[in-house]
Amino acid sequence: MHEKITGVILAGGMGRRMGGADKGLQYLRGQPLVAWAIDRLAPQVDHLLISANRNLAQYAAFGYPVLSDDIPDFAGPLAGLHAVLGHADTPLVASVPCDTPWLPVDLVARLLAALQENTAELAVARTPQRIQPLCCLMRRNVLPQLTRYLMSGGRKVMDWQASVNTVSVLFDSEADAFSNINTIEELTRHG
């Protein structure tokens, strides 16, 4: 039986490495980065949300609900996950960052298979080079633990993920699918 999944595109950051620009709204090959993420994630989930903390009307124009962090002062991607986990009414939540336009079309299916096979609370993608901590699928029941971590001042995604029952899923033939765009220079180079 398929467990329902809410997908979230994390676009709530301050865009420091992009000169303060709202990263998800920067254009790559004619469309905003968030649109690339929507094209990849929407077909893989039952419901889709966008996590954003500014330019909310522009994000809402894409036709999906927009959620802002409950924790103030741009507390990082975990604050976005926290808000979504508290809002979602599905047992599972999949997340991707807005700056990764070429994600695998089977990302969620592969994370779900590993989550179920390992009776894990969280499945995270990895390439041969590194963990991709924001490309993950988690059970909603991790919310209380995430809340405690955030309330204690924790902000590091991988540290929090290490504190729950996590399995990693190797995407060895698709490492380039996780290339992300953090700077204006990278946008120009890929455009």
HUKAGI-V170038 format. One record per residue. N is the residue number from 1. RES is the residue in one letter. PSI is psi as a letter, one per 40 degrees, with the letter a starting at -180 (none if undefined). OMEGA is omega as a letter, one per 30 degrees, with the letter a starting at -180 (none if undefined). Layout:
# HUKAGI-V170038
n	res	psi	omega
N	RES	PSI	OMEGA
N	RES	PSI	OMEGA
This chain:
# HUKAGI-V170038
n	res	psi	omega
1	M	h	a
2	H	h	l
3	E	h	a
4	K	i	a
5	I	h	l
6	T	h	l
7	G	i	l
8	V	h	l
9	I	h	a
10	L	h	a
11	A	f	a
12	G	e	a
13	G	i	a
14	M	e	l
15	G	f	a
16	R	d	a
17	R	e	l
18	M	f	l
19	G	f	l
20	G	e	l
21	A	i	l
22	D	h	a
23	K	d	a
24	G	d	a
25	L	e	l
26	Q	i	a
27	Y	h	l
28	L	h	l
29	R	f	l
30	G	e	l
31	Q	i	a
32	P	i	l
33	L	d	a
34	V	d	l
35	A	d	l
36	W	d	a
37	A	d	l
38	I	d	a
39	D	d	a
40	R	d	a
41	L	d	a
42	A	d	a
43	P	e	a
44	Q	e	a
45	V	i	l
46	D	d	l
47	H	i	a
48	L	h	l
49	L	i	l
50	I	h	l
51	S	h	a
52	A	i	a
53	N	e	l
54	R	i	a
55	N	f	a
56	L	d	a
57	A	d	l
58	Q	d	l
59	Y	d	a
60	A	d	l
61	A	e	l
62	F	e	l
63	G	e	l
64	Y	i	l
65	P	i	l
66	V	h	l
67	L	h	l
68	S	i	l
69	D	i	l
70	D	d	a
71	I	h	a
72	P	i	l
73	D	f	l
74	F	g	a
75	A	e	l
76	G	i	a
77	P	d	l
78	L	d	l
79	A	d	l
80	G	d	l
81	L	d	l
82	H	d	a
83	A	d	a
84	V	d	l
85	L	d	l
86	G	d	a
87	H	d	a
88	A	i	l
89	D	e	l
90	T	i	a
91	P	e	a
92	L	i	l
93	V	h	l
94	A	h	l
95	S	i	l
96	V	i	l
97	P	i	a
98	C	e	a
99	D	e	a
100	T	g	a
101	P	e	a
102	W	f	a
103	L	i	l
104	P	i	l
105	V	e	l
106	D	f	a
107	L	d	a
108	V	d	l
109	A	d	a
110	R	d	l
111	L	d	l
112	L	d	l
113	A	d	a
114	A	d	l
115	L	d	a
116	Q	d	a
117	E	d	a
118	N	e	a
119	T	f	a
120	A	i	l
121	E	d	a
122	L	h	l
123	A	h	a
124	V	i	l
125	A	i	l
126	R	i	l
127	T	i	l
128	P	d	a
129	Q	d	a
130	R	i	l
131	I	i	l
132	Q	g	a
133	P	d	a
134	L	e	l
135	C	g	a
136	C	i	l
137	L	h	a
138	M	i	l
139	R	i	l
140	R	d	a
141	N	e	l
142	V	e	a
143	L	d	a
144	P	d	l
145	Q	d	l
146	L	d	l
147	T	d	l
148	R	d	a
149	Y	d	a
150	L	d	a
151	M	d	l
152	S	e	l
153	G	e	l
154	G	i	a
155	R	e	a
156	K	h	a
157	V	d	a
158	M	d	l
159	D	d	l
160	W	d	a
161	Q	d	l
162	A	e	a
163	S	e	l
164	V	i	a
165	N	g	a
166	T	i	l
167	V	i	l
168	S	i	a
169	V	h	a
170	L	h	l
171	F	g	a
172	D	d	a
173	S	e	a
174	E	f	a
175	A	d	a
176	D	d	l
177	A	e	a
178	F	e	l
179	S	h	l
180	N	i	a
181	I	h	a
182	N	e	a
183	T	i	l
184	I	d	l
185	E	d	l
186	E	d	l
187	L	d	a
188	T	d	a
189	R	d	a
190	H	e	a
191	G	none	none
